[in-house]
Amino acid sequence: MKILVLGAGGMGAKAAETVAQFDEVSALTLADLDFGSAERIAKKCGPKARALKLDVTDLTALQGALEKADAVLNCVGPFFRFGVPILTAAIETGTPYFDICDDPEPTLEMLALDEKAKAQNMLAIVGMGASPGISNLLAAKTCRALDEIDHLITGWSLDDDADGPMGDLDLNEEGGNAAFVHWMEQCSGNVTSWVDGKLTSVKPLQPLKVTYPGIGKRTLWTVGHPEPVTLPLTFPHVANASNAMVLNRLDAMGLKDLSRRIDTGRLTIDEAAAEISGSFSDGGGSSLQTFIAWLVSKISGPKFPSLFALAEGRCDGRPSIATAAITALPEDGMAGITSVPLAVALKLYIEGKIAGTGVKAPEAVIDPDVFFNAFHPYCVSPSPVSPEKLVSFTVS
């Protein structure tokens, strides 16, 4: 197969390097506006890869590249700007499409193109990274375990000592600034979520008290993300859905302050992103500051898994909670945990283990157990685990 990867930044580079290892891939084109970056990554991918200078806003050139590919991986952000136009072009050329969109609004816009994709007999999967992506498939396992779900939560931890593979994630690596901008967008204004069985505009950074079986109780903080707007479409027995962050109280208060300043016009999203990026990169502080941060982390509550899903509801008429958490992830930081899942989804598609047409979220077309079995060989951080221990799954 001939694969087109759009974007030669950190995410696209890792996706290309992973896909280049697939025996089924005969040719790989890495396209970017910056030809030098694309060429540098293509050389690392080996002889089957080549670089292409491409402006994705040039629809004629984009369609020309898509027509030569058997599938495309879109790693060009921000998705609120590029997601819909690139997917539309892929639908017009009938090119199977996979991306890592982590913004709920363009996710909904892309899902609205479902019938157009079906008419072309092609499949597009949006949001196949870590969160969304892995998180959706963890949630799918919990949703299948319960008959009724009052509240479905997908969560990720930003604690420095998170219990799991994301505890030492460096948000200031390549692509980190875009992540901070996205984060500030989803922590300010209003975001779309699933409330009482329908899409609803809500304020982010609302406290959410969660009891995780076997771990304990903690306050999480809601944030805009695609999971709450896609999961109930596949699992209609979900009444409410939220995406939430595990934060210590000091960080939560800082985020709420930034959000208020954005909402009142005292700070732009870019300025807020720069400010919070600086706080992550300070890398030290006085011994008193270090002690205060440690103390706050302790009074915030027990360590939650670094990436998890939790469903509260009923099974056979009895109150029940189902949880699923990832215990290991790929190396290479944000690029690894985001782009390797994308590449694995492509491999499953090539192998005929993902079927269907239309524009879909991961949980609509990917069997979680099939995915995690294929994903397992890449998951070595913080340490390798056996296949059956990659996902910690409980029903109580």
HELIX and SHEET records of a PDB file:
HELIX    1   1 GLY A   10  VAL A   19  1                                  10    
HELIX    2   2 PHE A   35  CYS A   45  1                                  11    
HELIX    3   3 LEU A   59  GLU A   67  1                                   9    
HELIX    4   4 PHE A   79  THR A   93  1                                  15    
HELIX    5   5 PRO A  104  LEU A  111  1                                   8    
HELIX    6   6 ASP A  114  ALA A  119  1                                   6    
HELIX    7   7 ILE A  134  ALA A  145  1                                  12    
HELIX    8   8 GLY A  176  GLN A  186  1                                  11    
HELIX    9   9 GLU A  227  THR A  234  1                                   8    
HELIX   10  10 ARG A  249  ASP A  263  1                                  15    
HELIX   11  11 ILE A  269  SER A  281  1                                  13    
HELIX   12  12 SER A  287  SER A  300  1                                  14    
HELIX   13  13 GLY A  333  ILE A  350  1                                  18    
HELIX   14  14 PRO A  362  VAL A  365  1                                   4    
HELIX   15  15 PRO A  368  PHE A  375  1                                   8    
HELIX   16  16 HIS A  376  TYR A  378  5                                   3    
HELIX   17  17 PRO A  387  LYS A  389  5                                   3    
SHEET    1   A 7 ALA A  49  LYS A  53  0                                        
SHEET    2   A 7 ALA A  27  ASP A  32  1                                        
SHEET    3   A 7 LYS A   2  LEU A   6  1                                        
SHEET    4   A 7 ALA A  71  ASN A  74  1                                        
SHEET    5   A 7 TYR A  97  ASP A  99  1                                        
SHEET    6   A 7 LEU A 123  ILE A 125  1                                        
SHEET    7   A 7 GLY A 358  LYS A 360  1                                        
SHEET    1   B 7 PRO A 207  TYR A 212  0                                        
SHEET    2   B 7 GLY A 216  THR A 222 -1                                        
SHEET    3   B 7 ALA A 241  VAL A 246 -1                                        
SHEET    4   B 7 GLU A 148  SER A 157  1                                        
SHEET    5   B 7 LEU A 307  CYS A 315 -1                                        
SHEET    6   B 7 ARG A 318  ILE A 326 -1                                        
SHEET    7   B 7 VAL A 391  VAL A 395 -1                                        
SHEET    1   C 2 VAL A 191  VAL A 195  0                                        
SHEET    2   C 2 LYS A 198  VAL A 202 -1                                        
END                                                                             
